Amino acid sequence: MTFAATILTLYPEMFPGPLGVSLAGRALERGDWSLDAVQIRDFAKDKHRTVDDTPAGGGAGMVLKVDVLADAIDHARATAKAKIAAPLPFRGGDGGGGAPPTLTLDENPHPNPSPEGEGLAGTAAPFPVLAMTPRGTPITQARIRELAAGPGVIILCGRFEGFDERIFAGREVEEVSVGDIVLSGGECAALMVLDACIRLLPGVMGAPSSGAEESFEDGLLEYPHYTRPVEWEGRAIPEVLRSGDHAKIAAWRKRQAEDDTRLRRPDLWERHVGARDRPASGARRKHRDQGS
């Protein structure tokens, strides 16, 4: 089954961007995933294709309009299942440094948007809608795995001062952040989220174990890596990694991952220790029943 990604953006020309090359690009050519970059302005309601307005209560900047966003989301949800059955191909990229792939679309890719509320029943749950915003919940590798295991995702890219707040509850939109930084728009963040999902799709990384021992997969940062030459500028590969003793190597890597996480990301370390030391529900019940 093809993983179907839909990007709602004011700058569809930014896609596929880096996702059109390397592992993600080859997976796109094979049809392992599909991409539809949708222009939000196509759902504006006036001749000027207005998508934003001044903030209620005053203030600087402009805010993306809730009615325009709602129609764009309704359209994306209504067509998501069809995209899985017949994904929109990219054509034109040669994978060797030539022109970037071009999205092939129907002549009229966005028909008249459905009335407000249509497209929700029966289609919202399989295709989560993520809004990229610094106000969102930091995305985790666990959430990425959940998304990659599903049929696809719809990503809403913000601009200006952001979104009308009513869109989140009105269309069941998940607010997501990629870090404590502010970008010019959500497109770069969307590329990050999609890249993280695509590399987990079956066959994209080659060996299924390629992504097993990486940062965040078990709640820790990944251990450090080395390769030849054995010595460089007076710095040598740790002796244990050259020992051939797999048990010692595994223990060293585990210790390094724990030490680096504790020093560099104390927030991750606290969560890891808490999860590791938390007793199973059955053990908690037994402990409580014994009155200790």
C-alpha positions in Angstrom: 0.0 0.0 0.0 1.3 3.4 -1.0 1.9 6.0 1.8 0.0 9.1 0.6 1.2 12.5 1.7 -0.7 15.7 1.0 0.9 19.1 1.7 -1.4 22.2 2.0 0.8 25.1 1.3 1.1 28.6 -0.3 4.3 27.4 -2.0 3.7 24.0 -3.6 6.8 24.6 -5.8 8.9 23.8 -2.7 7.9 20.1 -3.0 9.2 17.5 -3.4 12.5 19.5 -2.9 15.0 17.3 -1.1 12.5 14.5 -1.0 12.9 14.1 -4.7 16.4 12.7 -4.4 18.3 9.9 -2.6 16.3 7.3 -0.7 13.1 9.3 -0.6 13.3 10.2 -4.3 13.9 6.6 -5.4 11.0 5.5 -3.2 8.8 8.1 -4.8 9.8 6.9 -8.3 9.0 3.3 -7.3 5.6 4.4 -6.0 6.3 3.5 -2.3 4.8 6.9 -1.5 2.9 9.6 -3.3 2.9 13.4 -2.9 0.3 16.0 -3.7 1.3 19.6 -3.0 -2.0 21.6 -2.8 -2.1 25.3 -3.2 -4.2 26.8 -0.4 -5.1 29.8 -2.5 -7.2 27.5 -4.7 -9.8 27.6 -1.9 -10.0 31.3 -1.4 -13.4 32.8 -1.9 -12.8 36.1 -3.6 -11.3 37.2 -7.0 -8.1 38.2 -5.3 -7.6 34.7 -3.8 -7.2 36.1 -0.3 -6.0 33.6 2.3 -5.3 35.9 5.3 -6.7 38.8 7.3 -5.7 41.1 10.1 -5.7 39.6 13.7 -8.8 40.0 15.8 -8.0 42.4 18.6 -5.2 44.1 16.6 -1.5 43.4 16.3 1.1 42.9 13.7 1.0 40.5 10.9 -1.7 38.5 9.2 -3.6 35.3 10.1 -4.6 32.5 7.8 -8.4 32.4 7.4 -10.3 29.5 9.0 -12.8 29.1 6.2 -10.1 28.8 3.5 -8.2 26.3 5.6 -11.3 24.3 6.3 -12.1 23.9 2.7 -8.5 22.9 1.8 -8.5 20.3 4.6 -11.9 19.0 3.5 -10.6 18.6 0.0 -7.5 16.8 1.1 -9.4 14.3 3.3 -12.0 13.7 0.6 -9.4 12.7 -2.0 -6.8 11.0 0.3 -8.3 7.5 -0.2 -8.4 7.9 -3.9 -4.7 8.8 -3.9 -3.8 5.5 -2.2 -5.7 3.6 -4.9 -4.1 5.7 -7.7 -1.2 7.7 -6.4 -0.2 10.8 -8.3 3.2 10.1 -9.9 6.2 12.4 -10.2 7.8 12.5 -13.6 10.8 14.1 -15.1 13.5 13.6 -12.4 16.5 11.5 -13.7 17.9 10.9 -10.2 21.3 12.0 -11.5 21.4 15.7 -10.8 19.0 16.7 -13.6 15.9 18.8 -13.3 13.8 18.1 -10.2 10.7 15.9 -10.7 7.5 17.6 -11.6 4.2 16.7 -10.1 1.7 15.4 -12.6 -1.8 16.6 -11.8 -5.2 16.6 -13.4 -6.0 19.8 -15.3 -8.5 20.7 -12.6 -6.9 19.2 -9.5 -9.1 21.1 -7.0 -12.8 21.0 -7.8 -15.2 23.3 -6.0 -14.6 22.7 -2.3 -17.1 20.8 -0.3 -19.5 22.5 2.1 -18.0 23.1 5.5 -18.0 19.9 7.5 -18.2 17.5 4.5 -15.2 15.2 4.2 -14.9 14.6 7.9 -17.2 11.6 8.4 -15.4 8.3 7.7 -12.2 10.0 6.3 -10.7 12.0 9.2 -9.4 9.1 11.3 -7.2 7.3 8.8 -5.5 10.5 7.6 -4.3 12.7 10.4 -3.9 16.4 9.7 -0.8 17.9 11.1 -0.3 21.7 11.4 3.3 22.8 11.6 3.6 25.4 14.2 6.0 26.4 17.0 3.0 26.3 19.4 2.5 22.6 18.7 3.6 19.5 20.7 7.2 18.5 19.9 7.0 15.6 17.5 8.7 12.3 18.6 10.1 9.3 16.9 7.3 7.3 18.4 4.7 9.6 16.7 6.6 9.3 13.5 6.4 5.5 13.6 2.7 5.8 14.2 2.3 8.0 11.1 4.5 5.9 8.9 2.5 2.8 9.8 -0.7 4.4 8.6 -2.0 5.1 5.1 -0.7 8.6 4.9 -0.7 12.1 6.4 -2.0 15.6 5.5 0.3 18.4 6.5 -0.8 22.0 6.8 2.0 24.6 6.4 1.6 27.9 8.1 2.8 31.4 7.1 2.5 34.9 8.4 1.3 34.9 12.1 -0.1 31.4 11.9 -3.6 29.9 11.8 -7.0 31.0 13.0 -7.2 29.0 16.3 -10.7 27.6 15.4 -9.3 25.3 12.7 -7.7 23.0 15.2 -10.9 21.9 17.0 -13.1 22.5 13.9 -11.2 20.0 11.7 -9.4 17.8 14.3 -6.0 19.2 13.4 -2.9 18.1 15.4 -0.5 20.9 16.2 3.1 19.8 15.8 6.5 21.4 16.4 9.9 20.2 15.1 11.8 22.2 17.7 12.1 25.4 19.8 12.7 27.6 16.7 10.7 29.8 14.5 10.8 29.3 10.7 9.5 31.5 7.9 6.8 28.9 7.2 5.8 25.3 7.8 7.2 23.9 4.6 10.7 23.1 5.9 9.2 21.5 9.0 6.9 19.5 6.8 9.8 18.2 4.8 11.5 17.0 8.0 8.4 15.2 9.2 7.9 13.5 5.8 11.5 12.5 5.5 11.3 10.9 9.0 8.2 8.9 7.9 9.4 7.9 4.5 12.6 6.4 5.6 10.6 4.0 7.8 8.5 2.7 5.0 9.2 -1.0 4.0 12.1 -1.3 1.6 13.2 2.4 1.7 16.3 1.9 3.9 17.1 -1.6 2.5 17.7 -3.8 5.6 14.8 -3.7 8.0 17.3 -3.3 10.9 18.8 -0.2 9.5 16.7 2.1 11.7 16.6 0.0 14.8 19.6 1.3 16.6 19.2 5.1 16.2 18.6 8.1 18.4 15.2 8.1 20.1 14.2 4.6 19.0 14.7 3.3 22.6 14.4 6.6 24.4 18.1 7.3 24.2 20.5 9.2 21.9 22.5 6.9 19.6 25.9 5.7 20.6 28.9 7.3 18.7 30.3 5.7 15.5 33.8 5.2 14.0 35.3 3.9 10.8 38.7 3.7 9.1 41.3 5.0 9.4 42.0 3.5 12.8 44.0 6.6 13.8 43.4 10.1 12.7 45.3 13.2 14.0 46.3 11.3 17.1 42.7 10.1 17.8 42.2 6.4 17.7 39.0 4.3 17.4 38.2 2.9 20.9 40.0 -0.4 21.5 36.8 -2.2 22.4 35.3 -1.6 18.9 38.4 -3.4 17.4 38.2 -6.3 19.9 35.8 -8.5 18.0 34.0 -9.2 21.3 30.4 -8.5 20.4 29.2 -8.6 24.0 31.7 -6.1 25.1 30.9 -3.9 22.1 27.2 -4.0 22.9 27.8 -3.1 26.5 30.1 -0.2 25.5 27.5 1.2 23.0 24.8 1.0 25.6 26.9 2.8 28.2 27.9 5.5 25.7 24.2 6.0 24.7 23.2 6.4 28.3 26.1 8.7 29.2 25.5 11.0 26.1 21.8 11.1 26.8 22.3 12.0 30.5 24.7 14.8 29.6 23.2 16.2 26.4 19.5 15.6 26.9 18.6 15.4 30.6 14.9 15.6 29.6 15.2 12.4 27.6 17.2 10.8 30.3 14.6 11.5 33.0 11.8 10.0 30.8 14.0 7.0 30.0 14.8 6.3 33.6 11.2 6.8 34.6 9.9 4.4 32.0 12.6 1.9 32.8 11.9 1.9 36.6 8.1 2.0 36.3 6.7 -1.4 37.4 4.3 -3.3 35.2 0.6 -2.8 36.0 0.3 -6.4 37.3 3.3 -5.8 39.6 1.8 -2.5 40.9 -1.5 -4.3 41.6 0.3 -7.1 43.5 2.3 -4.6 45.5 -0.8 -2.7 46.4 -2.8 -5.8 47.3 -0.1 -6.9 49.7 -0.6 -3.6 51.5 3.1 -2.5 51.3 
